[in-house]
């Protein structure tokens, strides 16, 4: 009896094993591309570039403005870094030559070597004013003449400080406004996302996520533009302030030596 039952079970077992083997082969069989086929309901991945390209027009406008701000910021940073570095290096050399010069006439002959120094330009103004009030004679100046030369050198120092601060206001503007411009893009993108929810009557993540993501990209770009601008503005303001303090004393020194006839 047991032998006959086992004989009847053999075809059933063979059929079950064949079906299981076919199922396993179908699962393990590679697709035409060499990779296992992805399930049909796999989640879609968000691409930041595609989000920007398919963003709404106001968000695109915000991103373009912020990108322009960022490019302008780095151009100003590079130009100001070269400007301030050259001014500091050549001014250091000129101040040393000024202290060692026996007379203004000797120092004036080598001014061409210090074209990038604001101190050299202050000296040139004081030297020209001294020659103008004395008509080229090397005599001690009167009080009125000395005050005139000192006023001219202080004016020149103020102009040099203004020149050193050129374009720094743009850095301050970019640093102050970029986060708010990016925030405007974020607010509009989130508002657009809620409008889509209301129009489609669907609050699923695939509906909301792309619009919120593109909105947050605007904020990120705003911060990318603002942070370097603020840091650079503070750095250059400190450097220019240090040079300005020295220039004020240097202008008075030039006027004092001019009173003595430029010795």
ChimeraX attribute file (.defattr): number of C-alpha atoms within 10 A of each C-alpha:
attribute: neighborCount
match mode: 1-to-1
recipient: residues
	/A:1	5
	/A:2	6
	/A:3	7
	/A:4	8
	/A:5	9
	/A:6	10
	/A:7	10
	/A:8	10
	/A:9	10
	/A:10	11
	/A:11	11
	/A:12	11
	/A:13	11
	/A:14	10
	/A:15	11
	/A:16	11
	/A:17	12
	/A:18	11
	/A:19	12
	/A:20	11
	/A:21	11
	/A:22	11
	/A:23	12
	/A:24	10
	/A:25	11
	/A:26	10
	/A:27	11
	/A:28	10
	/A:29	13
	/A:30	12
	/A:31	11
	/A:32	8
	/A:33	7
	/A:34	8
	/A:35	9
	/A:36	12
	/A:37	12
	/A:38	8
	/A:39	7
	/A:40	6
	/A:41	6
	/A:42	7
	/A:43	8
	/A:44	7
	/A:45	7
	/A:46	12
	/A:47	12
	/A:48	13
	/A:49	10
	/A:50	11
	/A:51	17
	/A:52	19
	/A:53	12
	/A:54	14
	/A:55	19
	/A:56	17
	/A:57	10
	/A:58	13
	/A:59	24
	/A:60	18
	/A:61	14
	/A:62	21
	/A:63	25
	/A:64	14
	/A:65	16
	/A:66	27
	/A:67	17
	/A:68	11
	/A:69	25
	/A:70	25
	/A:71	12
	/A:72	17
	/A:73	25
	/A:74	16
	/A:75	12
	/A:76	19
	/A:77	20
	/A:78	12
	/A:79	12
	/A:80	20
	/A:81	15
	/A:82	12
	/A:83	15
	/A:84	18
	/A:85	14
	/A:86	17
	/A:87	20
	/A:88	19
	/A:89	13
	/A:90	18
	/A:91	21
	/A:92	15
	/A:93	15
	/A:94	23
	/A:95	15
	/A:96	10
	/A:97	13
	/A:98	20
	/A:99	10
	/A:100	10
	/A:101	14
	/A:102	12
	/A:103	15
	/A:104	20
	/A:105	13
	/A:106	12
	/A:107	19
	/A:108	16
	/A:109	9
	/A:110	12
	/A:111	15
	/A:112	9
	/A:113	12
	/A:114	19
	/A:115	15
	/A:116	18
	/A:117	23
	/A:118	26
	/A:119	31
	/A:120	24
	/A:121	18
	/A:122	23
	/A:123	25
	/A:124	19
	/A:125	21
	/A:126	28
	/A:127	23
	/A:128	14
	/A:129	22
	/A:130	28
	/A:131	16
	/A:132	13
	/A:133	15
	/A:134	15
	/A:135	9
	/A:136	12
	/A:137	11
	/A:138	16
	/A:139	14
	/A:140	16
	/A:141	22
	/A:142	13
	/A:143	10
	/A:144	9
	/A:145	19
	/A:146	21
	/A:147	15
	/A:148	17
	/A:149	29
	/A:150	24
	/A:151	16
	/A:152	21
	/A:153	29
	/A:154	22
	/A:155	16
	/A:156	23
	/A:157	27
	/A:158	17
	/A:159	14
	/A:160	20
	/A:161	19
	/A:162	13
	/A:163	13
	/A:164	22
	/A:165	18
	/A:166	12
	/A:167	16
	/A:168	20
	/A:169	11
	/A:170	16
	/A:171	25
	/A:172	18
	/A:173	16
	/A:174	25
	/A:175	26
	/A:176	15
	/A:177	16
	/A:178	27
	/A:179	22
	/A:180	15
	/A:181	21
	/A:182	27
	/A:183	20
	/A:184	17
	/A:185	26
	/A:186	24
	/A:187	18
	/A:188	18
	/A:189	25
	/A:190	19
	/A:191	15
	/A:192	17
	/A:193	21
	/A:194	18
	/A:195	13
	/A:196	16
	/A:197	15
	/A:198	11
	/A:199	9
	/A:200	10
	/A:201	9
	/A:202	13
	/A:203	14
	/A:204	9
	/A:205	8
	/A:206	13
	/A:207	15
	/A:208	18
	/A:209	15
	/A:210	21
	/A:211	26
	/A:212	20
	/A:213	20
	/A:214	28
	/A:215	30
	/A:216	19
	/A:217	21
	/A:218	29
	/A:219	23
	/A:220	18
	/A:221	22
	/A:222	28
	/A:223	21
	/A:224	18
	/A:225	26
	/A:226	26
	/A:227	16
	/A:228	17
	/A:229	28
	/A:230	17
	/A:231	14
	/A:232	22
	/A:233	23
	/A:234	13
	/A:235	13
	/A:236	18
	/A:237	15
	/A:238	12
	/A:239	16
	/A:240	18
	/A:241	15
	/A:242	11
	/A:243	20
	/A:244	19
	/A:245	12
	/A:246	12
	/A:247	23
	/A:248	18
	/A:249	12
	/A:250	20
	/A:251	25
	/A:252	18
	/A:253	14
	/A:254	24
	/A:255	28
	/A:256	18
	/A:257	18
	/A:258	26
	/A:259	21
	/A:260	14
	/A:261	19
	/A:262	21
	/A:263	16
